[in-house]
């Protein structure tokens, strides 16, 4: 049985709040189930790694919890957050504290090809 989950957020548009709930919620649930979970932020979704962005976004209007609240919940549950290096060129280096590591494309491909890893993309 596989015991690692890699969630790659690349096509998720931060401007579309309803798209942002599922990946973070699923990551949190998987971590609570004691799977090793990492979320890779890259491309358009990489903007979520920038300080101040996720705090202003909400999954639905009127929600008291920001997208950053979902990120913090996931991190507290044990989810590891990483950002792809090219993303820093797009959005800058001022990252939220939950980002533990900067990785490159080779890392993502290597992990995705690992027999112990299930990969979800958003």
Secondary structure, 3 states (H helix, E strand, C coil): CCCEEEEEECCCCCCCHHHCHHHHHHHHHHHHCCCEEEEEECHHHHHHHECCCHHHCECCCCCCCEHHHHHHHHHHHCCEEEEEHHHHHHHCCCECCCEEEEECHHHHHHHHHCCCEEEEEC
